[in-house]
Amino acid sequence: MADMINGREIFAPGTKVQHFKREINSEGNMYLYEIVGLAHHSETDETLMVYRALYGEGKMCARPIEMFMSEVDHEKYPQIRQKYRFEAVKDY
């Protein structure tokens, strides 16, 4: 069984995902990322999702897993239709 967080299956390495802000700016590969995997903060042991941008210089990023898998704050971003902060994409 796959690992779950916030009721969602954690993305496997290699999965392509989009950040919800892609709805606002979908120019080229903006806000598209590839999952690298999970890491653990060396001081706090917090689980982090590591991901790489598919635009620009391919910046590597890490974000706390709970935040990465969380829902969009639709009060702050009422125009966004995407449910989760990051969602898997098949084609881009």
URQUITA-V145892 format. One line per field, one symbol per residue. ss: DSSP state (A for helix, B for strand, O for the rest). burial: 1 if it has 16 or more other ideal C-beta (glycine too) atoms within 10 Angstrom, else 0. A space follows every 10 residues. Layout:
ss = ???
burial = ???
This chain:
ss = OOOBBOOBBO OOOOOBBBBA AAAOOOOOOO OBBBBBBBBB OOOOOOBBBB BBBOOOOOOB BBBBAAAAOO BOOOOOOOOO OOOBOBBBOO OO
burial = 0000000101 1000011111 0100000001 1110100100 0000001110 1011000000 0000100111 0100000001 0101110000 00
